[in-house]
Amino acid sequence: MTKETQKEGVQLNTPIVRGKTEITEITITPVLKQAGSLRGLKVYDVLTSNYDALVVLLPRVTAPALTADEIARMDTWDFCQLANAVVDFLQPPSDQSGTDTGSESSNAPANA
């Protein structure tokens, strides 16, 4: 399964109740692939799962869209799973991980 077709859903341990509806799964949407979804945020804060950054980001990129209040009341384990899903979503596709990026330059001193 490729990164493009992989569903980025998180099953919640504790459902979110919204009126008469129970939300049991949250999906990270492809909107996260758009740089604009990170507007006003530091990428470092998102990648290190900073709570304040995720409270801004998650309502922009989740389906159903979460509210800041729902995030604040969310089960800690569920929040951590969503944070992990965001970080995983932002990682490069696995087929690129085998590509030589040239990080070990042949011009580097041997005793560095």
Phi, psi and omega in degrees: 000130181275164179298328182294324184260352182292132178279130182258059182260151177236120175283127181274136173289320180242107182301150175268127180263123180234096185066237178265002183261136174254123178265118183249348179218138177242135179248136172277121186272163178298350176303331180298337178287346180271128182304329180298338179293342180264007182309127178081001182246155173268128181304321179303317180296321178293313183292337177262013176059040175297125184305310183299322179293319181290330177295330177280317186286314188303319177298336180281333193234013180248152174227122352297151182296124179278153174261161178300322179294319178296321178295317181297326182269356184294146174305136183302318180299316179297318178300316180296323178294321176294319178300317178296321180296321178296312181298316178299319181298326183276352178287151177294155178303148185297333181290345176274343184293336179273354182283135178288118181267359180076020182292336176254093184284140178287348179272355181288143178300142183290335183253026182285000000 
